[in-house]
Amino acid sequence: MTKLVTVFMLPLILFFATVNAQNKVKKITTKDGIHYITTNIDYPITGTYLFEGLTEPIVQLDPDGTGVFQVLDLSKTTILWGMECFENGTPKYEKGFNYAVYTLWYKNKETNSEMETSEDWVNAHFSIHFQKKKMFILGDRSKDYVE
């Protein structure tokens, strides 16, 4: 009987642990109010985004919600990031014929969390183009993806 309970309980525990880990949601306050962000939108969004044909400047999104935002003068800023979602972790997006548009929120990681202000979080346009198999940040930095 104990073996039978273990056989059924172990997969159930693993399932709920996986679901909980995938839908990690963070509440942020921005200049236009409260938003929720997640690093999981069911597409492989982490990685390095580049201008076409260049190796720098980059935007690097890491799975743990950190990354690097490099501007045109090549100075790099360590960031915290997430994609806008509902409180339950479901991504917010607008879907077109062959694309989807999301809101990427990011801020300088070095900002003191005790002194954090609503102006610290900045939003950026993020789009996925399904036919091209490309993702874009701010319309010009992209990365290819495989489903």
C-alpha positions, 0 to 999 in steps of 0.5 A: 500500500505504501509503495502504491501511494508513493507511486501516485504521490511523487508524480503529483508533487513533481507536477505541482512543483513544476507548475509553481516554478514556471509561473513565478510572478513579480509585482512591480510599481511603475509611473503608471501603476502596478504591473505584474511580470514573469520571465516565462511566456511559453516561447524561448525569449531568453538569450542575446538580441542583436542589431542585424549584422552586428555583435554589439550592442546587445540585450541579454535576457537570462532565465533568472530575470537578470540580464544586460542592456547595452546602449549604442555607446556600448556602455552596459547596464545590468538589468532586472527584467520581465514580461508583463502578465496578469497576476496569475502569470498568464502573459498579456499580449496582442496577437496579430495575423502572424505576430504577437506583441508583448511589453518587456519591463526592465530596470537597472539592477543596481537600483537600491530596492529600498529606494526604488521609485516608480520611475525605475521601471521602463517598458519596451516593445517586444514582438514575436514574428512567427513566420520569420521565427524571430523575436525583436526588442525595440523593433531593431534588436533580434534573435532567431528561435526554434519552436 
